[in-house]
Amino acid sequence: MNKLSKFATAALAASAIGIGGAHASEACNGFTVTAPLDDSRVVAVLSDDGSDLTAGDRRIGFSPLLDKIGNAVGTVDWQTQVLAGSVDSKARLSSDVVLNFREGSLFARSGVFTSDGKVVNAGTRTVSDDQVRHIVGGTGAFAGARGDITFTMQENGDAVFNVQVTCI
């Protein structure tokens, strides 16, 4: 099965099993969720050669989200794109993230950040330091959402999303 088919299958499976959402009391307050590095994470790197990052290359992914005690509470979809130009021989990147919960979705976007120009590990991510995505909106319980999502890669490859959100 190719990566995109695996991606679509995982997305449909998550929808079919009815993954729950953040609790209503958490919806517009801070909360933390984790995207585990296991067989449920699907990542595809769309590139000419798969190693050097050049303008237009994209990295797309999908993963379930777990709460602090390991319950499935939602999913995350992301896309990182290589932008034109470089800074000190580093690739310029921008990223979009969607956190999906039963009660609604959060939409977040990064500013421009840089990478050394190589894909570190297609199954994890292209950069190793903490990244911040700015919440630009939401649906359902997250309507009018603003705030930030800071995600940190753990040594085991899990991505921890610390969500600081308020809704207007």
Number of C-alpha atoms within 10 A of each C-alpha: 7 7 13 14 11 16 21 13 14 19 19 11 12 18 13 9 8 13 19 19 22 23 13 11 9 13 23 22 14 15 17 18 25 26 24 21 18 13 9 16 20 25 23 19 22 14 16 11 10 14 14 13 26 22 15 14 18 19 20 20 22 22 26 26 29 22 17 12 7 11 13 21 20 27 25 20 18 18 18 21 20 24 19 11 12 16 11 7 11 15 22 21 27 17 21 18 22 19 22 23 25 17 16 17 23 26 22 23 21 19 12 12 17 18 19 16 19 15 18 14 13 16 18 20 16 19 18 12 9 12 16 20 21 20 24 15 19 20 15 14 20 22 17 17 24 21 18 21 27 16 21 18 21 14 7 10 16 17 22 22 22 17 22 18 21 17 15 9
